[in-house]
Amino acid sequence: MKSSAKSRASNAAVEWKAVGRRIRELRGFDLTQEEFAQRIGISQNYLSTMERGNVQIGSEILLRISREFGKSIEWLLTGES
């Protein structure tokens, strides 16, 4: 692998703590963890783990969040639209 390809690959790593912060931001002050979790079909405990960045979130859950709250998966993963 050439160095530029390696650089792109390392830049593509997902920062799960940052994803968790964006999910927390998306939840805002209007929804409890329980309400948010119910809307996307997961437990409150799992949502808490996600918001702390302690788990790699699967594509199905990211897709549910994206569809339910109108944010792109790209934004959830990178913070960019």
Long-range contacts (C-beta under 8 A, 24 or more apart in sequence): 14-56, 14-77, 15-53, 16-53, 16-54, 16-55, 16-56, 16-57, 17-52, 17-53, 18-53, 18-79, 19-50, 19-53, 19-57, 19-76, 19-77, 20-50, 20-51, 20-52, 20-53, 20-54, 21-51, 21-53, 22-75, 22-76, 22-79, 23-47, 23-50, 23-51, 23-65, 23-76, 24-51, 26-65, 26-69, 26-71, 27-51, 39-68, 40-64, 40-65, 40-68
